[in-house]
Amino acid sequence: MADVADTLLQPVYVLYCDKCGMPPEYCEYSPDFESHCDPWLKKNHPDLHSKLKSLRSDGAETNAKSDDVEAEDEKEDDRPVAPWTTEERLTAFYEKYQPEKVSDVPSLLEKYAGKEEKLFVALTKKYGPEPDDPYYAYDSDEDDEDDDHQLEEGMENLAVSGKNRRGAKAKKTAVVQTKVVIQKVARKKRKATTVVVGMDTVPGLKLKDVSKAFSKQFAGSSSVKDGIKGKEIIIQGDHMEDVADMIVSKFKVPGECVFLDMDGDFVCYA
């Protein structure tokens, strides 16, 4: 019985720091850790010093990763809930080019009521492009690799006519049906955005480049985002007919493949 007791009740050796009096696992909480505790442990117990240093480094990396996640969450929380109003657009424009005229914004809006987009076209021609709306900044960048992959898939799906090589079997291909729908989405205070769906069905196009072309043409924000019916290009302002003209003339999309949503009635451009 005594042998069993001796086996179970073996003394446990606990190392205490010669400088702060605490076990080395807790030395880092001592005010003299770096100047006294750490050098003492490294000199007298190098193996334990290395082990604790490794554990503390792993803990620091974990905390850093947590901080990164929190930073991303905060970034998402900072995202605006809606695009700029016309007043905010005009204020931002004058803050960039003519700060002394910011106080004139209300009177200008009253003067150009119903003609705000023409006002912005005139201003951008005179001063330069509009400042970027933070609301669209989150969706404006498209991954080039995704676009390239999308283009490759579109080219593979095109039906190619011609003779096959002798002895080669004909490869079955699916024909991509191009269909582009243009809609106007109303906003508050008689404002609107133009939404284009289906440009990703047009072979040989990158949505990022198409969005930039719209932004340049209409002197406003344009972005690409995921919608319910696929990739959408959102253009600030009401430009339905002009967008349709541009899609047919610049991007060579057949008119019979372009449709305008007129309050639920789809009208073919052709």
C-alpha positions as CSV (number, residue, x, y, z in Angstrom):
1,M,0.0,0.0,0.0
2,A,2.9,2.3,0.8
3,D,4.4,1.7,-2.7
4,V,1.2,2.8,-4.3
5,A,1.0,5.9,-2.3
6,D,4.6,6.8,-3.1
7,T,3.8,6.3,-6.8
8,L,0.7,8.5,-6.8
9,L,2.2,11.3,-4.6
10,Q,5.3,12.1,-6.4
11,P,6.5,15.7,-5.8
12,V,6.0,18.2,-8.6
13,Y,8.9,20.5,-9.3
14,V,7.9,24.1,-10.0
15,L,10.4,26.6,-11.5
16,Y,10.1,30.1,-10.2
17,C,11.7,33.1,-11.9
18,D,14.7,34.4,-9.9
19,K,13.7,38.0,-10.8
20,C,10.0,38.4,-10.4
21,G,9.2,35.3,-8.3
22,M,6.5,34.0,-10.7
23,P,6.6,30.8,-12.8
24,P,8.2,31.6,-16.2
25,E,4.8,31.0,-17.9
26,Y,3.6,34.2,-16.2
27,C,6.8,36.3,-16.4
28,E,5.5,38.2,-19.4
29,Y,3.0,40.0,-17.1
30,S,5.9,41.3,-15.0
31,P,6.9,44.9,-15.6
32,D,10.6,43.8,-15.8
33,F,10.0,40.9,-18.1
34,E,12.1,42.1,-21.0
35,S,14.9,43.7,-18.9
36,H,15.2,41.0,-16.2
37,C,13.0,37.9,-16.5
38,D,13.6,37.0,-20.1
39,P,17.4,37.3,-20.0
40,W,17.6,35.3,-16.8
41,L,15.4,32.5,-18.2
42,K,17.4,32.4,-21.5
43,K,20.7,32.1,-19.6
44,N,19.7,29.6,-17.0
45,H,16.9,27.5,-18.7
46,P,17.4,27.9,-22.5
47,D,15.1,25.0,-23.5
48,L,12.2,26.3,-21.5
49,H,12.9,29.8,-22.9
50,S,12.7,28.6,-26.5
51,K,9.5,26.7,-25.8
52,L,7.8,29.7,-24.2
53,K,9.0,32.0,-26.9
54,S,7.5,29.8,-29.6
55,L,4.2,29.6,-27.7
56,R,4.0,33.4,-27.3
57,S,4.8,33.9,-31.0
58,D,1.9,31.6,-32.0
59,G,-0.4,33.5,-29.7
60,A,0.7,36.8,-31.2
61,E,0.0,35.5,-34.8
62,T,-3.5,34.3,-33.7
63,N,-4.2,37.7,-32.2
64,A,-3.0,39.4,-35.4
65,K,-5.3,37.3,-37.5
66,S,-8.2,38.1,-35.3
67,D,-7.4,41.8,-35.6
68,D,-7.4,41.4,-39.4
69,V,-10.8,39.8,-39.3
70,E,-12.2,42.6,-37.1
71,A,-10.7,45.2,-39.5
72,E,-12.5,43.5,-42.5
73,D,-15.7,43.5,-40.5
74,E,-15.3,47.2,-39.7
75,K,-14.6,47.9,-43.3
76,E,-17.9,46.1,-44.3
77,D,-19.7,48.1,-41.6
78,D,-18.4,51.3,-43.1
79,R,-20.0,50.7,-46.5
80,P,-22.6,53.3,-47.4
81,V,-26.1,52.0,-47.5
82,A,-27.0,53.9,-50.6
83,P,-25.4,55.9,-53.5
84,W,-24.9,59.6,-53.3
85,T,-27.9,61.8,-53.8
86,T,-27.6,64.4,-56.5
87,E,-26.9,67.0,-53.8
88,E,-24.1,64.9,-52.4
89,R,-22.7,64.3,-55.9
90,L,-22.7,68.0,-56.7
91,T,-21.2,68.9,-53.3
92,A,-18.4,66.3,-53.7
93,F,-17.7,67.6,-57.3
94,Y,-17.3,71.2,-56.1
95,E,-15.3,70.2,-53.1
96,K,-12.8,68.6,-55.5
97,Y,-12.7,71.4,-58.1
98,Q,-14.3,74.6,-56.8
99,P,-14.5,74.5,-52.9
100,E,-15.6,78.1,-52.8
101,K,-18.8,77.2,-54.7
102,V,-20.0,74.5,-52.4
103,S,-22.5,77.0,-50.8
104,D,-24.1,77.5,-54.2
105,V,-25.2,73.8,-54.5
106,P,-28.8,74.3,-53.3
107,S,-29.4,77.2,-55.7
108,L,-27.9,75.3,-58.6
109,L,-30.1,72.2,-57.9
110,E,-33.1,74.5,-57.9
111,K,-32.1,76.1,-61.1
112,Y,-31.4,72.8,-62.9
113,A,-34.3,70.8,-61.5
114,G,-35.0,68.0,-63.9
115,K,-31.8,68.7,-65.8
116,E,-29.3,67.5,-63.3
117,E,-27.6,65.0,-65.6
118,K,-27.0,67.7,-68.2
119,L,-25.5,69.8,-65.5
120,F,-23.0,67.1,-64.6
121,V,-22.1,66.5,-68.3
122,A,-21.3,70.2,-68.6
123,L,-19.3,70.2,-65.4
124,T,-17.3,67.1,-66.3
125,K,-16.4,68.6,-69.7
126,K,-15.2,71.8,-68.1
127,Y,-13.4,70.5,-65.0
128,G,-12.9,66.7,-65.2
129,P,-14.4,63.4,-64.0
130,E,-16.7,63.2,-61.0
131,P,-15.3,61.9,-57.7
132,D,-15.9,58.2,-57.1
133,D,-19.1,57.4,-55.1
134,P,-18.0,55.2,-52.1
135,Y,-21.1,53.1,-52.5
136,Y,-19.9,51.8,-55.9
137,A,-16.3,51.5,-54.9
138,Y,-17.0,48.1,-53.2
139,D,-18.3,46.6,-56.4
140,S,-16.4,48.4,-59.2
141,D,-13.4,46.1,-59.3
142,E,-13.8,42.8,-61.2
143,D,-11.2,40.1,-60.9
144,D,-9.3,40.0,-64.2
145,E,-8.8,36.3,-63.8
146,D,-12.5,35.7,-63.5
147,D,-13.1,37.8,-66.6
148,D,-10.5,35.9,-68.6
149,H,-12.0,32.6,-67.5
150,Q,-15.5,33.8,-68.4
151,L,-14.2,34.8,-71.8
152,E,-12.6,31.5,-72.4
153,E,-15.8,29.7,-71.4
154,G,-17.8,31.9,-73.8
155,M,-15.4,31.2,-76.7
156,E,-15.6,27.5,-76.0
157,N,-19.4,27.6,-76.0
158,L,-19.6,29.3,-79.4
159,A,-20.6,27.1,-82.3
160,V,-17.8,27.1,-84.9
161,S,-18.5,26.2,-88.5
162,G,-16.0,24.7,-90.9
163,K,-14.4,21.4,-91.7
164,N,-13.0,19.2,-89.1
165,R,-9.5,17.7,-89.4
166,R,-9.5,14.4,-91.2
167,G,-10.1,11.6,-88.7
168,A,-11.0,13.9,-85.9
169,K,-14.4,13.5,-84.3
170,A,-16.8,16.5,-84.3
171,K,-17.0,18.1,-80.9
172,K,-20.4,19.0,-79.7
173,T,-20.7,22.7,-78.7
174,A,-23.5,24.7,-77.2
175,V,-24.6,28.0,-78.7
176,V,-24.6,30.9,-76.3
177,Q,-27.8,32.9,-76.6
178,T,-27.0,36.5,-76.2
179,K,-29.7,38.6,-74.5
180,V,-29.2,42.0,-73.0
181,V,-31.9,43.7,-70.9
182,I,-31.8,47.3,-69.9
183,Q,-33.9,48.6,-67.0
184,K,-34.4,51.9,-65.2
185,V,-34.5,51.7,-61.4
186,A,-36.1,54.7,-59.7
187,R,-34.6,56.3,-56.7
188,K,-35.7,59.0,-54.3
189,K,-36.2,62.6,-55.4
190,R,-36.8,61.7,-59.1
191,K,-33.4,60.0,-59.4
192,A,-32.7,56.8,-61.2
193,T,-30.0,54.3,-62.1
194,T,-29.7,52.3,-65.3
195,V,-29.2,48.5,-64.9
196,V,-27.8,46.4,-67.7
197,V,-28.2,42.6,-67.4
198,G,-26.8,40.1,-69.9
199,M,-23.6,41.6,-71.1
200,D,-21.8,38.6,-69.8
201,T,-23.6,36.6,-72.5
202,V,-21.7,38.6,-75.2
203,P,-18.6,36.7,-76.3
204,G,-15.3,38.5,-76.2
205,L,-16.2,41.2,-73.7
206,K,-14.9,41.9,-70.2
207,L,-17.5,43.4,-67.9
208,K,-14.9,45.6,-66.2
209,D,-14.1,47.2,-69.6
210,V,-17.7,47.7,-70.5
211,S,-18.4,49.3,-67.1
212,K,-15.5,51.7,-67.6
213,A,-16.8,52.6,-71.1
214,F,-20.3,53.4,-69.7
215,S,-18.7,55.5,-66.9
216,K,-16.7,57.5,-69.4
217,Q,-19.6,58.0,-71.8
218,F,-22.1,59.2,-69.3
219,A,-19.7,61.0,-66.9
220,G,-20.8,59.1,-63.8
221,S,-20.3,56.1,-61.7
222,S,-20.6,52.6,-63.2
223,S,-20.0,49.3,-61.5
224,V,-20.4,45.6,-61.8
225,K,-22.1,43.5,-59.2
226,D,-23.9,40.1,-58.8
227,G,-27.6,40.4,-59.2
228,I,-30.5,37.9,-59.0
229,K,-30.4,37.3,-62.8
230,G,-26.6,37.3,-63.1
231,K,-24.0,39.9,-63.5
232,E,-25.4,43.5,-63.5
233,I,-23.8,46.7,-64.7
234,I,-25.2,49.7,-62.7
235,I,-24.9,53.1,-64.3
236,Q,-25.8,56.3,-62.4
237,G,-28.6,58.2,-64.1
238,D,-31.3,57.4,-66.6
239,H,-29.6,56.5,-69.8
240,M,-31.7,53.6,-71.1
241,E,-31.9,54.5,-74.8
242,D,-28.4,55.9,-75.0
243,V,-27.1,52.7,-73.3
244,A,-28.9,50.6,-75.9
245,D,-27.5,52.7,-78.7
246,M,-24.0,52.2,-77.3
247,I,-24.4,48.5,-76.8
248,V,-25.4,48.0,-80.5
249,S,-22.9,50.5,-82.0
250,K,-19.8,50.1,-79.8
251,F,-20.1,46.6,-78.6
252,K,-21.6,45.2,-81.8
253,V,-24.5,43.4,-80.1
254,P,-27.3,42.6,-82.6
255,G,-30.3,44.9,-82.0
256,E,-32.7,41.9,-81.8
257,C,-30.7,40.7,-78.8
258,V,-31.2,44.0,-76.8
259,F,-34.4,44.7,-74.9
260,L,-35.6,47.7,-73.0
261,D,-37.8,47.2,-69.9
262,M,-40.6,49.7,-70.2
263,D,-42.5,49.4,-67.0
264,G,-42.6,45.6,-67.3
265,D,-43.0,45.5,-71.1
266,F,-39.9,44.4,-72.9
267,V,-39.3,46.3,-76.1
268,C,-36.8,44.9,-78.6
269,Y,-34.3,47.5,-79.7
270,A,-34.4,46.3,-83.3
